[in-house]
Amino acid sequence: MPQRFHEGDFVRVRDDYPIGHIRTPVYIRGKQGVIVKDFGAFGNPETLAYCLPTEKRELYKVRFWQQMVWSSYKGGPRDTVDLDIYEHWLEKAE
Amino acid sequence: MSTHEHHDHDHDHHDHDHNSPPQPDDKVHSYYQILGTAVKELLIEKGVVAADEVRRMIERRDSITPANGAKVVARAWTDPAFKARLLKDANAAVQEFGIDMPTTHLVAVENTENLHNVVVCTLCSCYPRDLLGLPPSWYKSKAYRARVVSEPRAVLEEFGTSLSDNVEVRVHDSTADMRYLVVPRRPAGTEGMSQDALASIITRDTMIGVAVVEPLQN
C-alpha cells in the first residue's frame, strides 16, 4: 500500500522505467520535489489505458525547482515546474 | 493516377504535379490516423455509434473558441468573489457560464506580479478544450513540449514575452487528469472597461501562458 503524503512533504519520484502507459515523464524520474496539493483519488492510467480493472490512486501536485531538474537550467533559482503524479510513483525524501 | 500514365497529350505532367497548390487531403496518413478511421468505420458498421453522432461531436468540438476562456477570465478580473471561486473549484465556477466539464478537472492558475504560469503537456496534448477550443499546432509540437519545460524563458522570449528574473516562471505539465487555465494579469489602463470589452483583449496565448495581455494603446 503506497503511503499518503501531505502538503509540504518532500518526495522523490521513483527512478524506475517500466513498460506501459506511464503518465510520469522520464525527465522527472529520480527528481526531488514537494507536495503542493492532494487532488484526491483517480483511476490508475497504467491499467485504465488497457481497459483492465483499475484501482483508485491518490493524485498529487508536486512542485520541482528547475535548477534541481536540469543541471544547466538558465533562469532564476525560484523557477519551478509542477507535475501531477500518482502516489505509487512517489517516495518520501528528506 | 491512370490518367497521368499515358503520354499522348502535350502538357508536362511532372511540372503540373509539382506546381499545383497543396490540397488538404494530399498528405499521407499515418498508421494511427488509418487505425482511427478503421475503428470509427467499424463502430459505425456495428451500430455502436451513428455517423451523424460522430459528425455532430466533431462539429461541437470545432465550434469551441478561446472566447469561452476569455469570458471566464474577464469575470475573474472584475468580480473578486468569482475569482476566488474559480481558483478554488474551477469546474464549479465555469459551470456558471454553462460550461460543463464532467470528465476533466479544471485548475485555474493566476499570474501575479511575482509569478508567471505557462502550460504544457509533455506527454501528449492535454489542453482545456472546453475553454480554449482545439490546441494550436505548436502546442502539440515536440519542440514546444520538450523546450518549454526545460528552457521556458527562452521559449517565452521567442513568443515575444520577456520576463524579469525576479518573476518566478512556473511550468505546469498536465501529466494526469487536470487541465490548466492561466488567468493572465489585468493590464493597467483597463479600469473602466466592461466585462465584454475586457474579454475582447484576452487571447488564447495569454491563457496558455506564452503571452501577456498587452496594455491598451491610445
Interface residues (C-beta under 8 A of the other chain):
Chain A: R23 T24 P25 Y27 F39 F42 P45 L59 K61 R63 Q66 V69 W70 Y73 K74 G75 G76 R78 D79 T80 V81 D82 L83 D84 I85 Y86
Chain B: H105 T122 L123 V149 S150 E151 P152 R153 A154 D165 N166 V167 E168 V169 R170 V171 H172 D173 S174 T175 A176 D177 M178
